Amino acid sequence: MSDETERHRQDNRSPALHFEMVRRKPTALLAGIVTDICGYREIWPGHFRIVEYASLTVPLVISFAEAFAIGLGRDPGDNDRFASFAAGLYAGPVVIESFGGACCVQVNFTPLGARQFFGLPMSEFKDRMVDLDDALGFEGIALRERLGEARNWDARFAIAEGFVTSRLAEANPLSPEVAWAYRTVIASGGRTRISALAAEIGWSRKHLAAKFSDAIGIGPKTLSRIVRFNHALSLSKRQEDDWAGIAADCGYADQAHLVREFPQFAGETPTALAALA
């Protein structure tokens, strides 16, 4: 097993843990582009359901088996089946279900990394799953075939990483202004004022929002709200402060402001989320 590879095989004696997940950190060449690469295989019949809260990850999923059922902000219906796809940013909870036969490789991109890799406006990916063929064309089809024929996770990860690296070599550079503004929002925990960002760059707020939509898929205000929500969620898990203190630390106007924001991004109130932890 590679030192860079973290493997975790769930204990079959537990009915809720009947899958294999293998995760690898990307090479230094992909720093800031790819956060991690995962291999996932269900090894026992069952109905798996997870809810992912609003995040800043753009996943590319290449499936070799049964499709996932995915609903944005709701439970998935019979027609919400997706096998190989890329998913843009969504400012809400995502419900993912599978039924014991899923197997895939997932490459998780940063928003800026996704813009470079796909070479398309990320507004085209916003709030939706885009089929692999539409996102990558024939290259995606060939990638899926190579990954499906590989003998093990290490081989699949090497193929996926090589594919991403090769495609990035031909990518157009990002707007330095948007990249700077994005990183500033992240570093501030979502507390930077959008008007200050625009003024620093010398753009209008409208122009900044348009450039963000192209590069990331969402505007800087929504980005800031998601960053702030995730910061608050992270602090709540430490159980070192109450919700009023967390709201103050994260830049919410008050606790009521925080309480209003959580249902949009998590589908639950702060109290309900704490009970689920």
C-alpha positions in Angstrom: 0.0 0.0 0.0 1.3 3.4 -0.9 2.2 5.8 1.9 0.0 8.3 0.3 -3.0 6.0 0.3 -5.3 5.8 3.2 -7.4 2.6 3.1 -10.4 1.8 5.1 -12.4 -1.4 4.8 -15.5 -1.3 6.9 -16.3 -4.1 9.3 -19.0 -6.4 7.7 -20.4 -7.2 11.1 -21.9 -3.7 11.3 -25.0 -3.5 9.1 -24.4 0.2 8.4 -20.8 -0.2 7.2 -20.9 -2.5 4.2 -18.6 -0.6 1.9 -14.9 -0.1 1.0 -13.5 3.3 0.8 -9.9 4.1 -0.3 -8.7 7.7 -0.3 -5.4 9.2 -1.6 -4.0 12.7 -1.3 -3.0 14.1 -4.7 0.6 14.8 -5.6 2.1 18.3 -5.0 1.5 19.1 -8.7 -2.2 19.2 -8.0 -2.1 21.3 -4.8 -4.9 23.8 -4.9 -6.5 21.9 -7.8 -7.5 18.6 -6.3 -8.2 18.0 -2.6 -8.3 14.2 -2.8 -9.1 11.1 -4.9 -11.4 8.4 -3.5 -12.3 4.9 -4.5 -15.7 3.6 -3.3 -17.2 0.1 -3.6 -20.2 -1.4 -1.9 -19.6 -4.9 -0.8 -22.9 -5.9 0.8 -26.5 -5.4 -0.2 -28.3 -2.5 1.5 -29.8 0.9 1.2 -27.2 3.6 1.8 -28.3 7.2 2.3 -26.1 10.2 3.2 -26.8 13.9 3.2 -23.9 16.2 2.2 -24.2 19.8 3.4 -23.3 22.8 1.1 -19.6 22.5 0.3 -17.0 24.0 -2.0 -16.0 20.8 -3.6 -16.6 20.0 -7.3 -16.7 16.2 -7.6 -16.0 14.2 -10.8 -17.5 10.7 -10.4 -16.5 7.9 -12.7 -18.8 4.8 -12.1 -18.2 1.2 -13.0 -21.4 -0.2 -11.6 -24.9 0.8 -10.4 -25.9 4.5 -10.6 -26.5 6.7 -7.5 -29.8 8.4 -6.8 -29.2 12.0 -6.1 -31.6 14.8 -5.0 -30.6 18.5 -4.6 -32.3 19.8 -1.5 -34.7 16.9 -1.4 -35.0 13.1 -1.5 -34.2 11.7 -5.0 -37.0 10.4 -7.2 -37.1 7.5 -9.6 -35.6 9.6 -12.4 -32.8 11.1 -10.4 -30.2 8.4 -11.3 -26.6 9.4 -12.1 -23.6 7.1 -12.9 -20.6 9.1 -14.2 -20.9 12.8 -13.8 -19.5 16.1 -12.6 -21.5 18.1 -10.1 -21.3 21.9 -9.7 -21.6 23.9 -6.5 -25.0 23.8 -4.9 -25.9 26.1 -2.0 -27.9 23.5 -0.1 -28.0 19.9 1.1 -27.5 17.0 -1.3 -29.2 13.6 -0.6 -27.3 10.6 -2.1 -28.7 7.1 -2.1 -27.3 3.8 -3.4 -28.4 0.2 -3.1 -25.4 -2.0 -2.5 -24.0 -2.2 -6.0 -22.1 1.1 -6.5 -18.4 1.3 -7.4 -16.6 4.4 -8.5 -13.6 6.7 -8.5 -14.2 10.2 -7.4 -11.8 13.2 -8.0 -12.6 16.1 -5.8 -11.7 19.5 -7.2 -11.5 22.9 -5.6 -13.7 25.4 -7.4 -10.8 27.2 -9.1 -9.3 23.8 -10.0 -12.5 22.7 -11.6 -12.6 25.7 -13.8 -9.1 25.0 -15.1 -9.7 21.3 -15.5 -13.0 21.3 -17.3 -12.2 24.5 -19.3 -15.9 25.5 -19.2 -17.7 28.2 -17.3 -18.7 26.7 -14.0 -22.0 28.4 -14.2 -22.9 25.5 -16.6 -22.4 23.1 -13.8 -24.2 25.1 -11.1 -27.0 23.3 -9.3 -26.8 20.2 -11.5 -25.1 17.0 -12.3 -23.5 17.0 -15.8 -23.0 13.7 -17.5 -19.4 12.6 -18.0 -19.8 12.6 -21.8 -21.0 16.2 -21.8 -18.3 17.4 -19.4 -15.3 15.7 -21.0 -16.5 14.3 -24.3 -14.6 11.4 -25.8 -11.8 11.9 -23.3 -14.2 11.1 -20.5 -15.4 7.9 -22.3 -11.8 6.7 -22.7 -11.0 7.5 -19.1 -14.0 5.5 -17.9 -12.9 2.5 -20.0 -9.3 2.7 -18.7 -10.4 3.0 -15.1 -12.8 0.1 -15.5 -10.1 -2.2 -16.8 -7.6 -1.3 -14.1 -6.8 -4.1 -11.7 -6.8 -2.3 -8.4 -7.3 1.1 -6.7 -3.6 2.1 -6.9 -3.7 1.6 -10.7 -7.0 3.5 -11.0 -5.7 6.4 -8.9 -2.5 6.6 -11.1 -4.6 6.8 -14.2 -7.0 9.4 -12.8 -4.1 11.6 -11.5 -2.3 11.3 -14.8 -5.4 12.3 -16.7 -6.0 15.4 -14.6 -2.4 16.4 -14.8 -2.2 16.0 -18.6 -5.4 18.0 -19.1 -4.3 20.8 -16.8 -1.1 21.2 -18.9 -3.3 22.6 -21.7 -5.6 24.6 -19.5 -6.0 28.4 -19.8 -4.8 30.4 -16.8 -7.3 31.7 -14.3 -8.2 35.3 -13.9 -5.7 36.5 -11.2 -8.2 38.9 -9.8 -10.9 36.2 -9.3 -8.3 33.8 -7.9 -7.2 36.5 -5.4 -10.7 37.4 -4.5 -11.7 33.7 -4.0 -8.7 33.0 -1.7 -9.4 36.2 0.2 -12.9 35.1 1.0 -11.7 31.7 2.1 -8.9 33.1 4.3 -11.3 35.5 6.0 -13.8 32.8 6.8 -16.4 34.5 4.6 -16.2 37.8 6.6 -14.7 40.0 3.8 -17.1 42.6 2.5 -17.8 42.1 -1.2 -17.7 45.8 -1.9 -14.2 45.9 -0.4 -13.1 43.1 -2.7 -14.4 44.8 -5.8 -12.8 48.1 -4.8 -9.4 46.5 -4.2 -9.5 45.0 -7.7 -10.9 48.1 -9.3 -14.1 46.3 -10.5 -17.7 47.0 -9.9 -19.6 44.5 -7.7 -21.6 43.5 -10.8 -18.5 42.7 -12.8 -17.0 40.8 -9.9 -20.1 38.7 -9.5 -20.1 37.9 -13.3 -16.5 36.8 -13.2 -17.1 34.7 -10.1 -20.1 33.0 -11.8 -17.9 32.1 -14.8 -15.0 30.8 -12.7 -16.8 29.2 -9.7 -20.5 29.0 -10.6 -21.7 31.1 -7.7 -21.3 34.8 -6.8 -19.0 36.0 -4.1 -21.8 36.7 -1.6 -23.1 33.1 -1.8 -19.5 31.8 -1.6 -19.0 33.9 1.6 -22.2 32.4 3.1 -21.1 28.8 2.4 -17.7 29.5 3.8 -19.2 31.0 7.0 -21.7 28.2 7.3 -18.9 25.6 7.2 -16.8 27.5 9.6 -19.7 27.6 12.1 -20.4 23.9 11.6 -16.8 23.1 12.3 -16.8 25.2 15.5 -20.0 23.5 16.7 -18.4 20.1 16.5 -15.7 21.2 18.9 -18.4 21.8 21.5 -16.4 24.6 23.0 -19.0 27.4 22.7 -22.7 27.9 22.5 -24.5 29.0 19.3 -24.4 32.7 20.3 -20.7 32.5 20.7 -20.2 30.7 17.4 -22.4 33.2 15.6 -20.2 36.0 16.9 -17.0 34.2 16.0 -18.2 33.6 12.4 -19.4 37.1 11.7 -23.2 36.5 11.8 -25.2 39.5 13.0 -26.5 37.5 15.9 -27.6 33.9 16.8 -31.0 34.4 15.0 -29.1 35.1 11.8 -27.1 31.9 12.1 -30.3 29.9 12.8 -31.9 31.3 9.7 -28.9 30.3 7.5 -28.5 26.7 8.6 -31.7 25.2 7.0 -30.7 26.5 3.6 -27.3 25.0 3.6 -27.8 21.9 5.7 -31.6 21.3 5.6 -31.6 21.2 9.4 -31.6 23.7 12.2 -28.4 24.0 14.3 -30.2 22.2 17.2 -31.2 19.3 14.9 -27.6 19.1 13.5 -26.2 19.0 17.0 -28.5 16.1 17.8 -27.3 14.2 14.8 -23.6 14.5 15.7 
